[in-house]
Amino acid sequence: MTAIMSHTPIGDPALTGLVQRLEQAKNQLDSDDEDFGFLAELLRSRGLQALVQVHSKVNSAKKSMQPVMSNAEDMAIALMKEIHFKNIPSADAIELFAILQSCHLQGVLQSHDSIASKDFSPHLPDIPTEVDEDEETVKIVQLVKSHDPMGATIKQDEQTGAIVIARILHGGAADRSGLIHVGDEVHEVNGHYVVGSTPAHVLQILMEAEGTITFKLVPAGSSAHLRESKVRVRAYFDYDPKQDKHIPCKEAGLSFSKRDILHIVAQDDPFWWQARREGDRSMRAGLIPSRQLQERRIAAQRAEGKAKAKAKSPGGCAPSSATRVKMIHYDAAESEEFDREEVATYEEVARLYPRPGLPRPVVLIGPPGVGRNELKRRLVAIDPDKFRSPVPMTSRPPRPGEVDGRDYQFVDRSKLHELAEAGQLVEHGEYKGHMYGTPLEDVRTLVNAGYVVIVNPHYQALKYLRCAELKPYVIFIEPPPLALLKESRAAAHATSTFDADTTRPFTEEELKKMLKSSQRIQYHYSHCFDEVIVNDVLSSAFTRLMDAIQRLESEPLWVPASWVQ
Ligand SMILES: Nc1ncnc2c1ncn2[C@@H]1O[C@H](COP(=O)(O)OP(=O)(O)OP(=O)(O)O)[C@@H](O)[C@H]1O
């Protein structure tokens, strides 16, 4: 009540008016003093006044409001990097790092950037005033034709024969107009009546049109509004829509290369997803084959490969189909261990930020003899307080000078068997009647103690190591081409690892074997690799490895989405 009587000045005229009206109403209405008091207090409250002020400011500035940047997210990452590399960051810097790292702030920055990079112009000319008599059921939409296609595909409805909008590409001209929806019937394009004609005819009109294109559309019963998904995937194959005979519209396709990160914006069509290349702020999404479609294609390619191999088989007597397919790519003897059934198309990914005190283990994969041990040894030697490698177990007795726990953990064969049975060994094997193995638990212990764990297991160990718990960074160490491989190994007097009992150089045959094995591993496991380092000149390969580890500690990197959720 007192609040009404005491006239504290109110800045906003609308609020002042409301308070005055309230006073008048109070005299006319038979209502509770308490209610009026409450309302008056609310209208005079500083909070509401501030809100109204902000609203008025935003309203008046609306026309001139322009985003100053569209890469706030990149800036935040750059800032985080800068803080990370500071020797002794201040408490404020550490707090800022934590704020920038929070997923909520990242979400806000991401939304800001998408809004900021949207271009809502160009301005369209006025819509013609003459419209159909049945104007309630017809809408006229104008789009400006530019180098960007209209951002929609059309098809002929199988039942009615009408030309309808088949899909709207996210961010394309049609999507941005907000006026065209899936299922809308196209009646006219630039004054050409197209009811009863074919999609090809409509496309012809569109191609010939210049400047503004005017559509007369009958809206779909329920407009299927598109909601943009947040899914990111890593592609495991190259795709060129121009080479794809089955894509509904080649111009609407999105080309990409193996390992590209794609932002999937729509998955409503089981065969054709819509996607943008991550970081590509271009307006329009493009069509890409869905996972289901791509898996079918790979299966069909394999079946075709099998059939061809069968046809070629001498004397018409084909070997077992599984072996035959392997022989197309490799010699069968060495391929038995590969899992032929795995079809890598897309993997859902998310960004993983470096976790202070919990470094990701580094897994070096590669063909035998390529130099993984050498690289690991150099890392541990350069900084033993930072890099550690688990000590393997063996069932063989210690040799003179060998120390238990330093060179090997000397254990009973039964212990190694037990761990192997329980799937608790990263890798294990038999050599000259003795068992060897690296316990998974030892990797865990070192990671939790804050060490950057370096392991160089057999590629099949990826099955155990590549998991959400350990979140490893997998680097494939690749041999250089044969000439350079021969030259570099000879110059360094490299010792062959193919024969453990002698210290002789690699033979040419062994180097060729290394290259072949490298191709095989890459063919089957490249979807597990985060990076490939060519071990040509040892010192450069080592520098690249150190750079990779530094990135790992300072940058958010893409990992399987399940590791982050
Ligand atoms: N870039 C290089 N140039 C010259 N020599 C190299 C290079 N990388 C490694 N070597 C040498 O090649 C030999 C084999 O390397 P290393 O033992 O590290 O192979 P590896 O990949 O661990 O093999 P395996 O998996 O069979 O144990 C060693 O003598 C090593 O010093």
The ligand as an SDF file (V2000), in Angstrom:
LIG
                    3D

 31 33  0  0  0  0  0  0  0  0999 V2000
   63.6260  -43.5650  -38.5380 N   0  0  0  0  0  0  0  0  0  0  0  0
   64.5620  -44.4740  -38.3460 C   0  0  0  0  0  0  0  0  0  0  0  0
   65.7020  -44.4310  -39.0380 N   0  0  0  0  0  0  0  0  0  0  0  0
   66.6440  -45.3530  -38.8540 C   0  0  0  0  0  0  0  0  0  0  0  0
   66.5730  -46.3830  -38.0240 N   0  0  0  0  0  0  0  0  0  0  0  0
   65.4480  -46.4850  -37.2950 C   0  0  0  0  0  0  0  0  0  0  0  0
   64.3900  -45.5490  -37.4150 C   0  0  0  0  0  0  0  0  0  0  0  0
   63.4010  -45.9270  -36.5770 N   0  0  0  0  0  0  0  0  0  0  0  0
   63.8370  -47.0310  -35.9540 C   0  0  0  0  0  0  0  0  0  0  0  0
   65.0370  -47.3770  -36.3730 N   0  0  0  0  0  0  0  0  0  0  0  0
   65.8280  -48.5530  -35.9710 C   0  0  0  0  0  0  0  0  0  0  0  0
   65.1310  -49.7030  -36.4610 O   0  0  0  0  0  0  0  0  0  0  0  0
   65.3290  -50.7920  -35.5650 C   0  0  0  0  0  0  0  0  0  0  0  0
   63.9790  -51.3570  -35.1620 C   0  0  0  0  0  0  0  0  0  0  0  0
   63.2930  -50.3990  -34.4110 O   0  0  0  0  0  0  0  0  0  0  0  0
   62.3760  -50.8000  -33.1760 P   0  0  0  0  0  0  0  0  0  0  0  0
   63.0160  -51.8660  -32.3510 O   0  0  0  0  0  0  0  0  0  0  0  0
   61.9950  -49.5660  -32.4980 O   0  0  0  0  0  0  0  0  0  0  0  0
   61.1540  -51.4060  -33.9820 O   0  0  0  0  0  0  0  0  0  0  0  0
   59.7110  -51.8290  -33.4320 P   0  0  0  0  0  0  0  0  0  0  0  0
   58.6880  -51.1380  -34.2500 O   0  0  0  0  0  0  0  0  0  0  0  0
   59.6250  -51.6500  -31.9840 O   0  0  0  0  0  0  0  0  0  0  0  0
   59.7310  -53.3380  -33.8230 O   0  0  0  0  0  0  0  0  0  0  0  0
   58.9600  -54.5910  -33.1340 P   0  0  0  0  0  0  0  0  0  0  0  0
   57.5490  -54.1820  -33.0430 O   0  0  0  0  0  0  0  0  0  0  0  0
   59.2190  -55.7010  -34.0870 O   0  0  0  0  0  0  0  0  0  0  0  0
   59.6300  -54.7820  -31.7930 O   0  0  0  0  0  0  0  0  0  0  0  0
   66.1370  -50.2430  -34.4020 C   0  0  0  0  0  0  0  0  0  0  0  0
   67.4900  -50.5560  -34.6100 O   0  0  0  0  0  0  0  0  0  0  0  0
   65.9020  -48.7460  -34.4820 C   0  0  0  0  0  0  0  0  0  0  0  0
   66.9590  -48.0180  -33.9080 O   0  0  0  0  0  0  0  0  0  0  0  0
  1  2  1  0
  2  3  1  0
  2  7  2  0
  3  4  2  0
  4  5  1  0
  5  6  2  0
  6  7  1  0
  6 10  1  0
  7  8  1  0
  8  9  2  0
  9 10  1  0
 10 11  1  0
 11 12  1  0
 11 30  1  0
 12 13  1  0
 13 14  1  0
 13 28  1  0
 14 15  1  0
 15 16  1  0
 16 17  2  0
 16 18  1  0
 16 19  1  0
 19 20  1  0
 20 21  2  0
 20 22  1  0
 20 23  1  0
 23 24  1  0
 24 25  2  0
 24 26  1  0
 24 27  1  0
 28 29  1  0
 28 30  1  0
 30 31  1  0
M  END
$$$$
